[in-house]
Amino acid sequence: MSTTPLSVAVIGAGMAGTTHANAWRQVGTVFDLGLPQVHLATIADAYLPFAQDAAERYGYERAVDDWRQVAEDPNIDIVSIVVGNAAHREIAEAMIRAGKHVLCEKPLADTLDSAKAMAQAEKEAGVVTAVGFTFRRNAAVAELAKLVAQGHLGEVNHFDGRYWCDYGADPATPMAWRYKGAMGTGALGDVGSHLIDTAELICGPLVSVSGAAMMTSIKERPVAKGHVTRGTALDTEDSESIIYEPVENDDVTTFTAHFASGAVGTFSCSRVAWGLPNSLMVDVLGTKGRASWDLSRTGEIKVDDVNSPAGLGGARRVLVNPDFPYFARGSSMAVGGVGLTQIEQFTYQAHAFLQQVAGVTDPDKGALPPCATFADGYREMLIADAVARSAEQGGAAIDVSDVG
């Protein structure tokens, strides 16, 4: 295992970008020691004030306004790409050519062709590449997957997942990249990508999707003159001077699915769910029990199973504790009731990625499950495309059993 210090850059200084910046700052504080030290080198953002603010807050040495400066810097080893997905392919391919390890945010790209090209580049790359499906690192979600794998819930017959957000609920929220393009944006591409990956983590591969419906409730959005951040409402009092552009993708998507195991799934995702800023909920129902998780109560799961005494059945609260995946060495206060937040998922992901770069692959020696690959990101986009085609065909069933 190499222990040579590694320099890290983050491209994108928005909400998710600063979370990556924080994760790299915290990566050496969790799990086992002995990994290479991380040197916090550069934050890049097209809007330089964002880059400068993030660099100062999280202790990075330099802020730049052009990602190409990162590609050209021979001293940078690892790059997190956290910008609009239309730019992912160009940046990732440039970083791979420059010999840098690449952790790219989801969804992988803005088109299937670009996602396929990135998956192909991954095959030929001599570096580590990964896509950021961070809910794989959530202790409670991983515990649900463990309960299913160990048969604790019996044969799973139904998965229900919904990811509802309200960042697009205000019609005055200005036009941004999230409202453009048919793939990788919209509610399905944004939060739906997490939902699909989480479902497969818990219940195994999907083999078909059907019954899809998609809708756009806010047909156009105002164009801001300055820099736009997620969820920033535009002052529309002077309405005569405002230009509007059409929204090009979905605000809400719902669909059903079948898993290879025989279980069925019901899914819904929304970016216009009024009053729900970040609401992900999962239910898994089997022949011997059921388990549920709610992101708003991320430090616990609910379980009901055949172990309950007669007449005393019902969901019981189980606090995240050291028997859950990730928690024992992933928290500085690893006792039940302390809980975790969504932020830790990014730190655990960064740790796993750093292990892969350093060549730590043996679970018996503390290796975490490897990060999702570009190929995994391409698979998720193929499934999302099948959902969109189902909606176009009036809810027709679309086979995804041959999606690699």
FENNORCOR-V624462 format. One record per residue. N is the residue number from 1. RES is the residue in one small letter. PHI is phi in whole degrees, -180 to 180 (* if undefined). PSI is psi in radians with two decimals (none if undefined). D_FIRST is the distance of its C-alpha to the first C-alpha in Angstrom with 2 decimals. Layout:
BEGIN
N/RES/PHI/PSI/D_FIRST + N/RES/PHI/PSI/D_FIRST
END
This chain:
BEGIN
1/m/*/2.30/0.00 + 2/s/-78/2.40/3.77 + 3/t/-119/0.26/6.45 + 4/t/-64/2.29/9.33 + 5/p/-55/2.51/12.08 + 6/l/-120/2.33/13.09 + 7/s/-93/2.42/16.83 + 8/v/-121/2.46/18.51 + 9/a/-127/2.56/22.01 + 10/v/-118/2.21/24.25 + 11/i/-103/1.94/27.12 + 12/g/114/2.13/29.98 + 13/a/-121/0.50/31.28 + 14/g/-81/-2.75/33.42 + 15/m/-60/-0.89/33.04 + 16/a/-71/-0.61/29.91 + 17/g/-62/-0.77/28.45 + 18/t/-69/-0.46/28.82 + 19/t/-69/-0.69/27.26 + 20/h/-63/-0.76/24.10 + 21/a/-57/-0.75/24.41 + 22/n/-66/-0.70/24.71 + 23/a/-61/-0.76/21.76 + 24/w/-67/-0.54/19.36 + 25/r/-68/-0.59/21.14 + 26/q/-95/-0.13/20.64 + 27/v/-59/-0.54/17.14 + 28/g/-83/-0.01/15.73 + 29/t/-95/-0.11/18.74 + 30/v/-119/2.71/18.13 + 31/f/59/-2.63/16.27 + 32/d/-83/2.62/13.52 + 33/l/-80/3.10/12.36 + 34/g/102/-0.15/9.09 + 35/l/-78/2.83/8.19 + 36/p/-58/2.53/9.02 + 37/q/-68/2.59/12.75 + 38/v/-104/2.24/15.03 + 39/h/-102/2.08/17.89 + 40/l/-82/1.77/20.92 + 41/a/-95/-1.07/22.45 + 42/t/-143/2.47/25.15 + 43/i/-115/2.26/27.41 + 44/a/-120/2.38/29.55 + 45/d/-155/2.45/32.70 + 46/a/-60/-0.46/35.86 + 47/y/-100/1.70/37.80 + 48/l/-55/-0.69/36.71 + 49/p/-56/-0.61/38.07 + 50/f/-64/-0.81/35.67 + 51/a/-62/-0.74/32.69 + 52/q/-66/-0.74/34.02 + 53/d/-63/-0.81/34.65 + 54/a/-65/-0.72/31.17 + 55/a/-61/-0.73/29.51 + 56/e/-70/-0.74/31.69 + 57/r/-66/-0.70/31.31 + 58/y/-106/0.10/27.52 + 59/g/83/0.48/26.73 + 60/y/-88/2.58/25.71 + 61/e/-73/-0.55/26.76 + 62/r/-141/2.59/28.68 + 63/a/-124/2.33/30.82 + 64/v/-134/2.83/31.97 + 65/d/-110/0.25/34.32 + 66/d/-142/2.07/32.91 + 67/w/-62/-0.37/29.59 + 68/r/-64/-0.47/29.89 + 69/q/-66/-0.51/29.12 + 70/v/-71/-0.79/25.63 + 71/a/-61/-0.61/25.25 + 72/e/-84/-0.13/26.55 + 73/d/-87/1.90/24.31 + 74/p/-70/-0.19/21.64 + 75/n/-89/-0.16/19.79 + 76/i/-90/2.27/19.11 + 77/d/-104/-0.66/15.86 + 78/i/-126/2.41/16.60 + 79/v/-131/2.24/20.16 + 80/s/-95/2.21/21.98 + 81/i/-103/2.00/25.25 + 82/v/-137/1.13/27.93 + 83/v/-131/-3.11/31.29 + 84/g/-55/2.42/34.07 + 85/n/-68/-0.25/32.87 + 86/a/-66/-0.37/35.19 + 87/a/-96/-0.09/32.90 + 88/h/-59/-0.83/29.60 + 89/r/-62/-0.87/29.77 + 90/e/-59/-0.79/30.70 + 91/i/-69/-0.80/28.05 + 92/a/-62/-0.78/25.20 + 93/e/-64/-0.65/26.20 + 94/a/-66/-0.70/26.44 + 95/m/-69/-0.69/22.99 + 96/i/-63/-0.77/21.50 + 97/r/-61/-0.57/23.57 + 98/a/-82/0.03/22.26 + 99/g/79/0.45/18.63 + 100/k/-103/2.52/17.82 + 101/h/-76/2.43/16.11 + 102/v/-126/2.13/19.10 + 103/l/-111/1.95/19.99 + 104/c/-110/2.35/23.73 + 105/e/-65/2.74/26.30 + 106/k/-86/2.85/28.54 + 107/p/-65/2.76/30.86 + 108/l/-60/-0.71/28.99 + 109/a/-154/-3.03/31.97 + 110/d/-104/-0.17/35.74 + 111/t/-141/2.75/36.74 + 112/l/-65/-0.63/35.74 + 113/d/-62/-0.76/35.66 + 114/s/-68/-0.71/33.14 + 115/a/-63/-0.72/30.98 + 116/k/-64/-0.73/31.18 + 117/a/-63/-0.67/30.30 + 118/m/-67/-0.69/27.19 + 119/a/-65/-0.64/26.13 + 120/q/-68/-0.72/26.85 + 121/a/-61/-0.61/24.90 + 122/e/-61/-0.72/21.86 + 123/k/-60/-0.64/22.27 + 124/e/-95/-0.10/22.35 + 125/a/-78/2.55/19.73 + 126/g/-98/0.44/16.58 + 127/v/-131/2.96/15.16 + 128/v/-85/2.32/14.58 + 129/t/-130/2.59/18.06 + 130/a/-159/2.76/19.60 + 131/v/-117/2.56/22.99 + 132/g/-90/1.32/23.78 + 133/f/-92/1.47/25.56 + 134/t/-72/-0.37/24.96 + 135/f/-68/-0.24/27.38 + 136/r/-60/-0.43/24.88 + 137/r/-97/0.03/23.27 + 138/n/-75/2.22/26.63 + 139/a/-59/-0.73/26.82 + 140/a/-71/-0.74/30.42 + 141/v/-63/-0.76/30.00 + 142/a/-63/-0.56/27.07 + 143/e/-68/-0.68/29.40 + 144/l/-60/-0.77/32.13 + 145/a/-61/-0.67/29.88 + 146/k/-68/-0.72/29.11 + 147/l/-60/-0.72/32.85 + 148/v/-67/-0.83/33.66 + 149/a/-62/-0.59/31.03 + 150/q/-86/0.00/32.28 + 151/g/76/0.24/35.88 + 152/h/-63/-0.52/36.97 + 153/l/-96/0.14/39.16 + 154/g/76/-2.65/40.49 + 155/e/-82/2.10/40.72 + 156/v/-71/2.27/40.02 + 157/n/-114/-0.29/43.00 + 158/h/-152/2.26/42.61 + 159/f/-115/2.29/39.98 + 160/d/-125/2.19/41.42 + 161/g/-135/2.46/39.46 + 162/r/-144/2.34/40.79 + 163/y/-125/1.85/39.22 + 164/w/-118/2.22/42.01 + 165/c/-131/2.86/41.81 + 166/d/-122/0.30/44.59 + 167/y/-64/-0.33/43.11 + 168/g/-109/0.19/45.54 + 169/a/-72/-0.47/48.49 + 170/d/-85/2.08/50.37 + 171/p/-60/-0.31/52.28 + 172/a/-85/-0.09/52.05 + 173/t/-64/2.17/48.27 + 174/p/-74/2.84/48.00 + 175/m/-58/2.42/46.76 + 176/a/-152/3.09/43.02 + 177/w/-60/-0.46/40.49 + 178/r/-66/-0.35/40.17 + 179/y/-102/0.18/43.80 + 180/k/-120/2.62/43.56 + 181/g/86/2.62/42.48 + 182/a/-90/-0.41/42.68 + 183/m/-118/2.51/39.00 + 184/g/78/-0.12/36.10 + 185/t/-120/-2.62/38.40 + 186/g/60/3.07/41.29 + 187/a/-65/-0.72/40.95 + 188/l/-65/-0.80/39.54 + 189/g/-71/-0.59/36.86 + 190/d/-81/-1.43/35.92 + 191/v/-78/-0.49/36.07 + 192/g/-63/-0.53/36.82 + 193/s/-64/-0.71/33.42 + 194/h/-63/-0.70/31.87 + 195/l/-64/-0.78/34.60 + 196/i/-63/-0.82/33.99 + 197/d/-65/-0.70/30.24 + 198/t/-64/-0.71/30.86 + 199/a/-61/-0.75/33.58 + 200/e/-73/-0.54/31.40 + 201/l/-60/-0.73/28.60 + 202/i/-82/-0.78/31.29 + 203/c/-113/0.00/33.65 + 204/g/90/-3.08/31.92 + 205/p/-69/2.50/32.90 + 206/l/-79/2.56/36.16 + 207/v/-119/-0.27/38.54 + 208/s/-160/2.69/41.40 + 209/v/-128/2.66/42.62 + 210/s/-161/3.02/46.26 + 211/g/63/0.41/48.82 + 212/a/-74/2.50/47.10 + 213/a/-140/2.38/49.04 + 214/m/-131/2.51/48.12 + 215/m/-149/2.69/50.19 + 216/t/-120/1.97/50.28 + 217/s/-87/-0.49/52.40 + 218/i/-111/1.82/52.22 + 219/k/-77/-0.43/53.27 + 220/e/-147/2.75/52.86 + 221/r/-136/2.62/51.26 + 222/p/-71/2.61/52.30 + 223/v/-97/2.14/50.61 + 224/a/-82/2.61/49.45 + 225/k/-83/-0.48/50.11 + 226/g/-108/-2.82/47.09 + 227/h/-71/2.42/43.44 + 228/v/-109/2.28/42.94 + 229/t/-109/2.81/40.59 + 230/r/-61/2.21/40.17 + 231/g/81/0.16/43.30 + 232/t/-82/2.06/45.33 + 233/a/-79/2.50/49.00 + 234/l/-93/2.46/51.28 + 235/d/-73/1.97/54.64 + 236/t/-105/0.33/57.10 + 237/e/-64/-0.69/60.33 + 238/d/-90/1.16/61.11 + 239/s/-66/-0.43/60.74 + 240/e/-69/-0.44/62.85 + 241/s/-94/-0.01/60.33 + 242/i/-91/2.36/57.29 + 243/i/-97/2.41/55.97 + 244/y/-113/2.55/54.59 + 245/e/-125/2.60/52.27 + 246/p/-71/2.47/51.93 + 247/v/-77/2.36/48.97 + 248/e/-106/0.03/47.38 + 249/n/-145/-2.99/45.50 + 250/d/-85/2.47/45.73 + 251/d/-91/-0.53/46.18 + 252/v/-139/2.40/46.15 + 253/t/-138/2.38/44.90 + 254/t/-130/2.63/45.45 + 255/f/-164/2.89/44.82 + 256/t/-115/2.93/44.54 + 257/a/-158/2.86/42.19 + 258/h/-120/2.44/41.56 + 259/f/-97/2.78/38.31 + 260/a/-61/-0.47/37.52 + 261/s/-71/-0.28/38.04 + 262/g/105/-0.22/41.64 + 263/a/-69/2.73/41.33 + 264/v/-109/2.76/42.87 + 265/g/-133/2.56/41.64 + 266/t/-124/2.33/43.46 + 267/f/-133/2.49/41.86 + 268/s/-148/2.48/43.19 + 269/c/-142/2.54/41.77 + 270/s/-151/2.56/43.62 + 271/r/-114/0.13/43.26 + 272/v/-125/0.54/46.90 + 273/a/-83/1.67/46.94 + 274/w/-54/2.25/49.14 + 275/g/82/0.07/47.97 + 276/l/-121/1.56/44.53 + 277/p/-66/-0.55/41.95 + 278/n/-164/1.43/38.89 + 279/s/-120/1.77/39.86 + 280/l/-112/2.19/37.60 + 281/m/-134/2.45/38.97 + 282/v/-134/2.37/38.04 + 283/d/-127/2.35/40.09 + 284/v/-124/2.13/39.15 + 285/l/-120/2.23/42.13 + 286/g/-128/-3.03/42.20 + 287/t/-78/-0.25/44.71 + 288/k/-125/0.12/43.79 + 289/g/168/3.10/42.78 + 290/r/-144/2.69/41.67 + 291/a/-143/2.55/39.05 + 292/s/-137/2.70/39.05 + 293/w/-146/2.50/36.96 + 294/d/-133/2.16/38.13 + 295/l/-58/-0.51/35.97 + 296/s/-72/-0.23/38.67 + 297/r/-129/1.05/37.99 + 298/t/-70/-0.21/34.22 + 299/g/-89/0.27/33.93 + 300/e/-156/2.82/35.75 + 301/i/-126/2.87/36.62 + 302/k/-113/2.32/40.01 + 303/v/-133/2.41/40.40 + 304/d/-138/2.19/43.57 + 305/d/-150/-3.10/43.55 + 306/v/-71/-0.11/45.67 + 307/n/-76/-0.22/44.72 + 308/s/-68/2.40/47.22 + 309/p/-61/2.68/50.48 + 310/a/-56/2.28/53.53 + 311/g/83/-0.03/55.02 + 312/l/-122/0.44/52.04 + 313/g/-72/2.87/49.88 + 314/g/139/2.72/48.40 + 315/a/-65/2.29/45.17 + 316/r/-113/2.55/43.52 + 317/r/-84/2.23/41.04 + 318/v/-119/2.05/37.65 + 319/l/-74/2.48/35.63 + 320/v/-55/2.28/31.91 + 321/n/-147/3.10/30.52 + 322/p/-62/-0.21/27.47 + 323/d/-81/-0.23/28.11 + 324/f/-78/2.68/27.43 + 325/p/-59/2.57/24.04 + 326/y/75/-0.54/21.94 + 327/f/-70/-0.70/24.57 + 328/a/-58/-0.77/23.73 + 329/r/-108/0.09/20.62 + 330/g/-104/0.02/21.50 + 331/s/-130/2.48/24.67 + 332/s/-75/-0.20/25.56 + 333/m/-137/1.23/28.72 + 334/a/-84/1.26/27.81 + 335/v/-133/2.61/31.31 + 336/g/-56/2.40/33.58 + 337/g/102/-0.31/35.72 + 338/v/-74/-0.75/33.31 + 339/g/78/3.02/32.28 + 340/l/-136/2.86/29.90 + 341/t/-118/3.08/30.72 + 342/q/-65/-0.41/29.68 + 343/i/-64/-0.71/27.73 + 344/e/-60/-0.52/24.98 + 345/q/-56/-0.69/24.24 + 346/f/-68/-0.66/22.95 + 347/t/-66/-0.76/20.66 + 348/y/-65/-0.66/19.22 + 349/q/-64/-0.79/18.87 + 350/a/-61/-0.69/17.06 + 351/h/-63/-0.79/14.59 + 352/a/-62/-0.72/14.07 + 353/f/-64/-0.74/13.81 + 354/l/-63/-0.68/11.21 + 355/q/-59/-0.76/9.08 + 356/q/-63/-0.73/9.88 + 357/v/-62/-0.68/9.15 + 358/a/-81/-0.13/5.56 + 359/g/87/0.35/5.50 + 360/v/-89/1.90/6.62 + 361/t/-127/-0.15/9.86 + 362/d/-90/2.01/11.40 + 363/p/-58/-0.53/14.31 + 364/d/-69/-0.26/14.80 + 365/k/-109/0.36/11.65 + 366/g/94/0.13/12.90 + 367/a/-69/2.26/12.01 + 368/l/-76/2.81/15.08 + 369/p/-53/2.43/17.11 + 370/p/-64/2.77/15.96 + 371/c/-70/2.75/18.11 + 372/a/-61/2.47/21.34 + 373/t/-93/2.97/21.26 + 374/f/-58/-0.63/23.84 + 375/a/-62/-0.67/25.42 + 376/d/-63/-0.71/25.89 + 377/g/-65/-0.66/27.50 + 378/y/-66/-0.73/29.75 + 379/r/-59/-0.81/30.75 + 380/e/-59/-0.70/31.77 + 381/m/-69/-0.58/33.88 + 382/l/-65/-0.69/35.54 + 383/i/-67/-0.76/36.53 + 384/a/-61/-0.68/37.84 + 385/d/-63/-0.66/39.79 + 386/a/-64/-0.66/41.28 + 387/v/-62/-0.79/42.39 + 388/a/-63/-0.68/44.06 + 389/r/-69/-0.61/45.78 + 390/s/-62/-0.75/46.99 + 391/a/-64/-0.72/48.56 + 392/e/-64/-0.51/50.18 + 393/q/-101/0.47/51.65 + 394/g/69/0.48/53.19 + 395/g/93/0.22/50.50 + 396/a/-59/2.62/50.15 + 397/a/-74/2.34/47.43 + 398/i/-122/2.18/44.57 + 399/d/-75/2.21/42.39 + 400/v/-123/0.35/38.62 + 401/s/-68/-0.38/37.71 + 402/d/-98/0.15/36.57 + 403/v/-76/2.10/34.24 + 404/g/-72/none/30.81
END
